[in-house]
Amino acid sequence: MPPSPLAILLFGSPSDQDHVSKIVAALDHFGIESALHIASAHKTPRRLLDLLDEYESNPRPKVYITVAGRSNALSGMADAAVASPVIACPPSASSFGGADIYSSLRMPSGVSPMVILEPENAALATAKIFGLLVPDITEKVKAYQENHQKRLEEADAGLRG
């Protein structure tokens, strides 16, 4: 039996905890185990690289979800250091007219974290990736999608009374 998948959530600051907990709740819905760590690319780069090395040496399938606002070096640094998928899910910010998002969108060549803004959607993308290996997760994704489709169809039917 292959090892069970693991979502590793790396966040740059304790202030990101609310955003992270939304991702964890959605991962739980899909039955995906998660591990959480505060590790800043700016403030604790050595710790970040040590964590990444530790996880990369583990044969479990993994997806890293990075949560960092302001200047998001975390996602690029994590992506450059690992072979597994990295999903950047930065918290929304209104300061500076929302310009913080650009630090998640523009990366140098050879660095390619995916950017997903909504916490629930970051978990959904993770579930779809793991679903390639674990059929039970695929079934949970299908049920999730069917539930969303049904809710829209019911809302549409409600328009006509």
C-alpha positions, 0 to 999 in steps of 0.5 A, a space after each residue: 500500500 502506498 504511503 498516505 499523502 500529506 499537505 504541508 502548510 507553511 505560513 510566514 507569521 502567526 497572523 496568517 493562522 485564520 487563513 490557514 485554519 480555513 485551508 485545514 478545515 477544507 483539507 479535513 473535508 477531503 480526509 487529507 492529513 496536514 502538517 502546519 509550520 510557521 517558517 518565514 523565508 525572510 526571518 527564518 530561512 534556515 529553518 524553512 530550508 531544514 523543514 523542506 529538506 526533512 519533508 522531501 526526504 520522506 517518500 510520502 506524496 506531498 503538496 506544500 501550501 504556502 501562506 504569506 502576505 506582504 512580500 511573499 518570498 516563502 512560496 518561491 523559495 519553497 518551490 525552488 527547494 522541492 520537487 513536489 507541487 507548491 500552492 501559494 494561497 496568500 491572504 487577501 490584503 487591502 493595504 497598498 491597494 492589494 499590491 501584495 498579490 504581485 509578489 505571489 504572481 511574478 516568479 523568476 524562471 524555473 520557479 512555479 508555485 501555483 497561485 490560488 487565492 481562496 483557501 477552500 480552492 487551495 484545498 480542492 486543488 490539493 485533493 485533485 492532485 492527491 486524487 491521482 494517487 488515491 481513488 477515495 480522494 477522487 470520490 470525495 472531490 466528485 461528491 464535493 463538485 456534485 454538491 456545489 452543482 446541486 446547490 446551484 441547480 436548486 437556486 436556479 429552480 428557486 428563481 422560478 418558484 
